[in-house]
Amino acid sequence: MRPLSTLASVLIVSLPLLTNAQATRTWVSGVGDDANPASRTAPGATFAGAITKTAQGGIIDVLDPGDFGPVTITKSITIDGDANEGNIVVSNGIAGVVINAGTNAVTLRNLSFEGLGSASSAIEILSASVVHIENCRIDGFLGSGIDDSNTTTNEQVFVNDTTIHGCGTNGLGLAPASQGTITIQNVNVTACGDGIDVGANTTAVIISSTVSHNNNVGISSLGLVDLSSSAVTDNGGQGLDATKPGKIVSYRNNAVTGNNPDGKATSLGTLK
Amino acid sequence: MKSTATLASVLLVSLPLLSNAQITWVSGVGDDANPGTRTAPCKTFAGAITKTPAGGVINVLDPGGFGSVTVTKSITIDGDSAEGSILVSGTPGLTIAAGTTDVVTLRNLSFEGLGTGLTGIHILSAGTVHIENCEINGFTTSGIADGNSVSNAALFIKDVTIHGCTPSGISLAPSALGVVTTIQNANITGCADGIDVGTNATAVITKSTVSGNGSNGIQSFGLVELSGSTVTGNGGEGLKFAKPGQILSYRNNLVVGNTPDGKTSIAKPK
């Protein structure tokens, strides 16, 4: 008798805590339920619900189309809208994704952010070591499309294949608190207040991008901007606006025209 | 009678082998006990590949994780619009050990190594490999490692994003001679080295970005032809080569913010 009860108690103690298990990959669905474990067959309904069930360094995938809501990220994670391009629709001063992940790495991919003309910013970077924003669409925010005020030193931010329209302050506001490098490639910024604002301590490498038809300045720099193979055109204010000690280095392959005025690069670089 | 029986046997012989379809399917809610058809899909790439003849195609029906797989024949694995995923921990994502004339195409796939996976895509042998529209993240013996033993083999890498792999995003170290790798629109960040090109290897790199890697951007002990690309913000040398290695540039690359940038030999664009 005794040994059996001892065995039973050992078994009970060693059972995994199934309700608290975190998966390396979780799923959300337009017809999911946040009461679910966010698995492939029982998906969650929101990114905020799924992230609590996703292990550090894991992935939240989107199973089918839907609006998965705002989320605050405090760990390493990838959120991938996959083929359905998961939506985040916000309004009334709320931000889409707030990244406060310390020294972790965050990837946001295939997401579509809609601010309905009243939300604050689509992506706010408060802290992270590395942020990847890939193949995203951002539209209609009062603040920035991407607002970078990172407090983590030497941040690396990569923005690729992303379209930003109609953000009241700027398409990208890059003002990390200490050193930061932002690489911007194949990004399209239009109809914002300013196109891209680059703060002090900040290096922005802007390649194959378009900054056009914004209401005010195209690209402003208090830091260092390397500009290559891009178009800065038809902005309501100055096209290239560097304020000392800020610089804009052009690699002599950019179309800068139709601005008010065009402005010019601080210096010219040479391609290798 | 006899002629009818003969006709019947001729007809039977010429019927297509319907159970051995050229195209198989996997689904996030599939079952590897299934034949891998559109209506009865498999659950994993490893399960489907046994039901796919050489030269066939494994398609992804809907989103899911389809597991690691070893490829030993000509095949296409296509994530289609669902972007099929391979997530591993401590093991390789996909290994290619195919024949000298085999053609392997990997398309629309997402590889996640969680920081413990070995190699994202490991090429041991194949005649031709195509890697298109793939993402590779978090592997510890390189994102793509080419150790091809087949002479004059070809590797094509197009529209591929590689983050957070060590020691290299792409490591080209074929054991055979004459292997040429053509890289177009690759984006490699957060690795130790971005692209390592070994002694026997030739790499033609166009419209690619190698940025924010902890060590060197592009390191060449072989031959690199570089055009229309960006190598910036790497913690080591942007462009590094040591004889007999070369990096030939077509004078249209943005190389800035590396430690140091390094330099190239100049090629003449035509």
Interface residues (C-beta under 8 A of the other chain):
Chain A: T24 R25 W27 R40 T41 G57 G58 I59 D61 V62 L63 T78 D80 D82 A83 A105 T107 R109 V130 H132 E134 Q156 F158 N160 T181 T183 Q185 T203 V205 I207 D226 S228 S229 V249 Y251 G269 L271 K272
Chain B: G28 V29 D62 P63 G64 G65 S81 A82 E83 S85 L87 S89 S110 E112 L114 G115 E135 N137 G138 T161 H163 G164 N187 T189 G190 T209 S211 G212 T230 T232 G233 L239 S249 R251 N252 N253 L254 V255 V256 G257 D261 K263 T264
